[in-house]
Amino acid sequence: MVVVVVWVVVVVVMMECSVKFIGAATGVNGWRSSIVNESLNSAAVENVSPWSDVLAASSEASQREVARGDDLRTQY
């Protein structure tokens, strides 16, 4: 029982130290903020990737489909 309590205390202290270290290294408070910042940074990088060209082409094609549908509706 004493071993379990000591182990839990050690784990909690290590977690607190790592949270403070990550906050100091990233300039944000806590690990949640650093995870959010990392996800935002990766999303910003993905927006520059070649997939943005594919998405732009597909959105243009879908806009043409919508325009063609509008033309057909106006003909009838």
N, C-alpha and C positions, 0 to 999 in steps of 0.2 A: 504494500500500500504506500509506503514512504517512497519507494522507487518511482511509482506512478506519479505521485505529487511532484517530486523533484523533476521528473521528465517533462511534465506539463509546464512547470515554471520555466524550465530552460527553453522549451519551444516558444512560449509566449515572449520571453525576453529576446530571443533571436528574431522573432517576427517583428517586434517593436524596433529593434535596432536596424533591421533591413528596411522597414518602412521609412525610418528617419534617413538612412543612407540613400535610398532611392529618391526621396524628396529633396535631399541636398544635391544629389547628382543631376536631377532633372530640373530643379528649380521650382517644383510644384509641391504642394502639401499632400503627402500620402500616395499610396500605390494606385488608388483608383484613378486619380487625376492623370498619373503617368500612363495608365492603360488607355484612358480616353484620348490622351494626346497622341499616343502611338497609333491608335486606330484612325484618328483624323489625319495624321501624317501619311499613313499608308493609303488612305482614300484619296488624298491629294496626289500622291504619286501615281495611283491607278488612273486618275483622270488624264494624265499626260501619256499614258501607254497607248500602243497601237489600237487597243480595243475602242478608244474614243472615236477613231475613224470609222470603225465598223458600226458602232452605235449611231454615229451621225448619218452614215449611208442608210442604215435601216430606218431611221426616223424620217429621212427624206423620202424613202420609198413608201412608208406608211402614209405620209402626208399626200403623196401623189395618189395613193389608193383612195384616200378620203376625198380628194378633189375629184377623182374620176367618179366616185359614188355620188357626189353632189351634182356633177354634170348629168349623170344618168337620171337622177331624180328631177332635175329641171326639164329634161326632155319629155317626161310623161305628163 
